Amino acid sequence: MLASAPAEMPAPQQANPSSVASSPETPASDPDSTDSAQQPTAPTAVPDAAPQHTPTDGAQQEQAGIVVTAKPRPDPGDPVEAVNEATFSAVQSVDTAFVGPVAMTYKSALPNPVRSGVRNFFNNLQEPIVFLNFLLQLKPGKAAETLGRFTVNSTVGVAGLVDIAKKKPFSLPRRPNGLAYTLGYYGVKPGPYLFLPLIGPTTVRDLFGRWVDLLVLPVGVGKPFTDPIYGASALVVRSLDDRAEADERLRKLREGPKDHYKALRDDYLETRQAEIDALRGLKKTQPPAENDVPTAPASTDTTQPETQLESSAPKGD
């Protein structure tokens, strides 16, 4: 009956495979059998292909996950910048928590005339050092003016408490000087920049000059400058006064657009170079302020190239 069924008749429901195989009317091997045609063919199991990773793809993926950051080269004048920045950060923490508030309390507690008198007293003690270095720089005129300042202020100015010499009729301004200036005047390079506790910004040249300057009075005069108590007291008072006077300038550097550490470093180096340029006659500048603060000097623009500083001969008074 299956063989005589019209072609348009829908195919009968698929029979059980076991019954179809045993039926004599529908051989199992007949390729034209409708049942055989309707029987779904079992899909051939194809193993999943392994992901294709070429060495190039792997290398690209690995490279994509690696970020290479070039370490910035240190400033040529600041080869130990990482150490200096760590010291600077620690000092700033101490300054914010302790030194700054104490210095501002010192400033508000003592009237300005009293603080000016203390500052004048310590400045007057530095005049013999200034005098010696003007002689070393072959500037006898400025050396004579410095000696006159010291004489007038030590007598009429009550041991230097009042800066009479800068007023008329004397008109002898204060001019900071020291061995570091003399070394720079004769072409000695500043060397690496350093930021040190209790000293602040300096260089190898300035640090050596400062150390020699501190020995002049103890060696040349003796007591009381050899007394540790005097030395410690003078250091504390001068440090507090310097910090109080420099507060506004330090705040401007801290709040400026430039990194605080780099701003203070560049400010110090530019100012020192400008002062030495002025000594050599390369640039005319106004005399430094009375409250010259070595830890954070005011920024001064310097336009003279370093090669010109090296090649020009030291000039006289």
C-alpha positions as CSV (number, residue, x, y, z in Angstrom):
1,M,0.0,0.0,0.0
2,L,2.9,2.3,0.7
3,A,4.2,1.8,-2.9
4,S,0.7,2.7,-4.4
5,A,0.2,5.8,-2.4
6,P,-0.1,8.9,-4.5
7,A,2.8,11.3,-4.5
8,E,0.7,14.2,-3.2
9,M,-0.3,12.2,-0.1
10,P,1.6,13.5,2.9
11,A,4.1,11.1,4.3
12,P,2.9,8.8,7.1
13,Q,4.1,9.4,10.6
14,Q,7.6,8.0,11.1
15,A,7.5,4.5,12.4
16,N,9.5,2.9,15.0
17,P,12.9,2.1,13.5
18,S,12.8,-1.5,14.7
19,S,9.5,-2.1,13.0
20,V,10.6,-0.5,9.8
21,A,13.7,-2.6,9.6
22,S,11.6,-5.9,10.0
23,S,8.9,-5.0,7.4
24,P,9.3,-7.0,4.2
25,E,7.6,-4.3,2.2
26,T,10.1,-1.6,3.0
27,P,13.6,-2.8,2.8
28,A,16.0,-1.1,5.1
29,S,18.5,-0.6,2.3
30,D,16.1,1.1,-0.2
31,P,17.4,4.5,-0.8
32,D,14.1,5.7,-2.3
33,S,12.1,4.7,0.7
34,T,10.0,7.6,2.0
35,D,10.6,6.5,5.6
36,S,14.3,6.4,5.0
37,A,14.2,9.8,3.3
38,Q,12.2,11.3,6.2
39,Q,14.4,9.7,8.9
40,P,16.8,12.4,10.2
41,T,20.5,11.7,9.8
42,A,22.4,11.8,13.0
43,P,24.8,14.8,13.0
44,T,28.4,13.9,12.8
45,A,30.2,14.9,16.0
46,V,33.0,17.3,15.1
47,P,35.3,18.2,17.8
48,D,35.5,21.9,18.7
49,A,38.4,23.5,17.0
50,A,40.9,24.8,19.4
51,P,41.3,28.7,19.4
52,Q,43.8,29.7,16.9
53,H,46.4,31.9,18.6
54,T,49.3,32.8,16.4
55,P,52.5,33.9,18.1
56,T,51.9,37.4,16.6
57,D,48.4,37.7,18.2
58,G,49.8,36.5,21.5
59,A,52.6,39.0,21.4
60,Q,50.2,41.8,20.5
61,Q,47.9,40.9,23.4
62,E,50.8,40.8,25.8
63,Q,52.1,44.1,24.6
64,A,48.6,45.6,24.9
65,G,48.6,44.8,28.6
66,I,52.0,46.4,29.3
67,V,52.3,50.1,29.9
68,V,55.8,51.3,29.6
69,T,56.5,54.5,31.6
70,A,59.8,56.3,31.1
71,K,61.3,57.6,34.3
72,P,62.0,61.3,33.9
73,R,65.7,62.2,33.9
74,P,66.7,64.3,37.0
75,D,67.6,67.9,36.6
76,P,71.3,68.3,35.9
77,G,71.7,70.7,38.8
78,D,69.7,68.4,41.1
79,P,71.0,64.9,40.6
80,V,69.7,63.7,44.0
81,E,66.2,65.1,43.4
82,A,64.4,62.0,44.8
83,V,66.3,62.3,48.2
84,N,65.8,66.1,48.2
85,E,62.1,65.8,47.6
86,A,61.7,63.2,50.4
87,T,63.6,65.5,52.8
88,F,61.5,68.5,51.6
89,S,58.3,66.6,52.2
90,A,59.3,65.7,55.7
91,V,60.4,69.2,56.5
92,Q,57.2,70.6,55.1
93,S,55.2,68.3,57.4
94,V,57.1,69.5,60.4
95,D,56.8,73.1,59.3
96,T,53.1,72.9,58.9
97,A,52.6,71.1,62.2
98,F,55.1,73.0,64.4
99,V,57.6,75.4,63.0
100,G,55.2,77.6,61.1
101,P,52.7,78.1,63.9
102,V,55.6,78.8,66.4
103,A,57.2,81.3,64.1
104,M,53.9,83.2,63.6
105,T,53.3,83.2,67.3
106,Y,56.8,84.7,67.8
107,K,55.9,87.3,65.2
108,S,52.6,88.3,66.8
109,A,54.0,88.2,70.4
110,L,56.9,90.5,69.8
111,P,56.5,94.0,68.5
112,N,58.1,94.8,65.2
113,P,60.8,97.1,66.7
114,V,61.9,94.3,69.0
115,R,62.2,91.8,66.2
116,S,64.0,94.4,64.0
117,G,66.4,95.0,66.8
118,V,67.2,91.3,67.2
119,R,67.6,91.0,63.4
120,N,69.9,94.0,63.3
121,F,72.0,92.6,66.1
122,F,72.7,89.3,64.3
123,N,73.3,91.1,61.0
124,N,75.8,93.3,62.6
125,L,77.7,90.3,63.8
126,Q,78.1,89.2,60.2
127,E,79.7,92.4,59.1
128,P,83.3,91.2,59.8
129,I,82.7,88.2,57.5
130,V,81.3,90.5,54.8
131,F,84.3,92.8,55.2
132,L,86.8,89.9,54.7
133,N,85.1,88.6,51.6
134,F,85.0,92.0,49.9
135,L,88.7,92.1,50.5
136,L,89.0,88.6,48.9
137,Q,87.0,89.9,45.9
138,L,89.4,92.8,45.5
139,K,86.7,95.4,46.3
140,P,88.4,97.7,48.9
141,G,85.7,100.4,48.5
142,K,82.9,98.1,49.6
143,A,85.1,96.6,52.3
144,A,85.7,100.1,53.7
145,E,81.9,100.8,53.6
146,T,81.3,97.5,55.5
147,L,83.9,98.4,58.1
148,G,82.2,101.8,58.5
149,R,78.8,100.2,59.0
150,F,80.1,97.8,61.6
151,T,81.8,100.7,63.5
152,V,78.8,103.0,63.5
153,N,76.2,100.4,64.4
154,S,78.4,98.8,67.1
155,T,78.7,102.2,68.8
156,V,76.0,104.6,68.0
157,G,73.6,101.8,67.1
158,V,73.9,100.2,70.5
159,A,75.7,97.0,69.6
160,G,73.9,96.8,66.3
161,L,70.4,96.8,67.7
162,V,69.6,99.9,65.6
163,D,70.8,100.1,62.0
164,I,71.9,103.8,62.1
165,A,74.5,103.3,59.3
166,K,71.9,102.9,56.6
167,K,70.3,106.3,57.4
168,K,71.6,109.8,56.5
169,P,74.2,111.1,56.8
170,F,76.0,107.7,56.6
171,S,73.9,106.1,53.9
172,L,75.7,102.8,54.1
173,P,73.4,100.0,53.0
174,R,73.8,96.4,54.2
175,R,75.3,94.1,51.6
176,P,75.3,90.3,52.4
177,N,78.5,88.5,51.5
178,G,80.3,85.4,52.4
179,L,82.7,82.7,51.2
180,A,80.1,81.2,48.9
181,Y,79.8,84.5,47.1
182,T,83.5,84.7,46.8
183,L,83.8,81.2,45.4
184,G,81.0,82.0,42.9
185,Y,82.7,85.3,42.1
186,Y,85.9,83.5,41.0
187,G,83.9,81.0,38.9
188,V,83.4,78.1,41.2
189,K,80.2,76.2,40.2
190,P,77.4,75.7,42.7
191,G,77.5,72.0,42.4
192,P,74.5,69.7,43.2
193,Y,71.5,71.3,44.8
194,L,70.6,70.1,48.3
195,F,67.7,70.5,50.6
196,L,68.7,69.9,54.2
197,P,66.9,70.0,57.5
198,L,67.5,73.2,59.5
199,I,69.3,74.7,56.5
200,G,66.8,74.4,53.7
201,P,67.8,74.9,50.1
202,T,71.5,75.1,49.4
203,T,74.2,73.8,47.1
204,V,77.5,72.1,47.8
205,R,79.4,75.4,47.2
206,D,77.0,77.3,49.5
207,L,77.1,74.7,52.2
208,F,80.9,74.7,52.3
209,G,81.0,78.5,52.4
210,R,78.4,78.6,55.1
211,W,80.4,76.2,57.3
212,V,83.6,78.3,56.9
213,D,81.7,81.5,57.7
214,L,80.4,80.0,60.9
215,L,84.0,79.3,62.0
216,V,85.2,82.9,61.6
217,L,83.8,84.4,64.8
218,P,84.5,81.4,67.1
219,V,88.1,81.1,65.8
220,G,88.8,84.8,65.5
221,V,87.0,86.1,68.6
222,G,86.4,83.1,70.9
223,K,83.8,83.5,73.7
224,P,80.8,83.8,73.7
225,F,80.8,82.5,70.1
226,T,82.4,79.2,71.2
227,D,79.7,78.6,73.8
228,P,77.2,75.9,72.6
229,I,74.4,77.6,74.5
230,Y,74.9,80.8,72.6
231,G,75.1,79.0,69.3
232,A,71.9,77.0,69.9
233,S,70.0,80.1,71.1
234,A,71.2,82.2,68.2
235,L,70.1,79.4,65.8
236,V,66.7,79.1,67.2
237,V,66.0,82.9,67.3
238,R,67.3,83.5,63.8
239,S,65.4,80.6,62.4
240,L,62.1,81.7,63.9
241,D,62.6,85.3,62.8
242,D,63.6,84.2,59.2
243,R,60.6,81.8,59.0
244,A,58.2,84.5,60.2
245,E,59.6,87.1,57.7
246,A,59.5,84.6,54.8
247,D,55.9,83.4,55.5
248,E,54.2,85.4,52.8
249,R,56.9,84.6,50.2
250,L,56.8,80.9,51.0
251,R,53.0,80.9,50.8
252,K,53.1,82.4,47.3
253,L,55.5,79.7,46.2
254,R,53.4,77.0,47.7
255,E,50.2,78.3,46.1
256,G,51.7,79.1,42.7
257,P,51.1,77.0,39.6
258,K,54.5,75.4,39.8
259,D,55.4,72.3,41.9
260,H,56.3,73.6,45.4
261,Y,59.6,71.8,45.6
262,K,60.7,72.9,42.1
263,A,59.5,76.5,42.7
264,L,61.6,76.9,45.8
265,R,64.6,75.2,44.2
266,D,64.5,77.4,41.1
267,D,63.9,80.5,43.1
268,Y,66.9,79.9,45.3
269,L,69.3,79.0,42.4
270,E,68.2,82.0,40.3
271,T,68.6,84.4,43.2
272,R,72.0,83.2,44.2
273,Q,73.2,83.4,40.6
274,A,71.8,86.9,40.2
275,E,73.6,88.0,43.4
276,I,76.9,86.6,42.1
277,D,76.3,88.2,38.7
278,A,75.9,91.5,40.4
279,L,79.2,91.1,42.3
280,R,80.9,90.5,39.0
281,G,79.3,93.5,37.4
282,L,77.3,91.4,34.9
283,K,74.0,92.9,36.0
284,K,73.1,95.8,38.1
285,T,70.6,95.0,40.9
286,Q,69.2,96.8,43.9
287,P,70.8,95.9,47.2
288,P,69.1,92.8,48.8
289,A,66.4,93.5,51.4
290,E,67.3,93.9,55.0
291,N,65.5,90.7,55.9
292,D,67.3,88.6,53.3
293,V,66.1,85.0,54.0
294,P,68.6,82.4,52.7
295,T,66.0,79.6,53.0
296,A,63.5,81.2,50.6
297,P,64.9,84.2,48.8
298,A,62.8,86.4,46.5
299,S,62.8,85.4,42.9
300,T,65.1,87.4,40.7
301,D,65.2,87.2,37.0
302,T,68.6,86.6,35.6
303,T,69.3,87.0,31.9
304,Q,73.0,86.5,31.7
305,P,74.1,83.2,30.3
306,E,76.3,80.9,32.3
307,T,79.0,81.0,29.6
308,Q,79.3,84.7,29.9
309,L,79.7,84.4,33.7
310,E,82.6,81.9,33.2
311,S,84.4,83.9,30.5
312,S,84.3,87.4,32.1
313,A,87.2,88.3,34.3
314,P,86.5,89.4,37.9
315,K,86.0,93.1,38.1
316,G,87.2,95.5,40.7
317,D,85.3,97.5,43.3
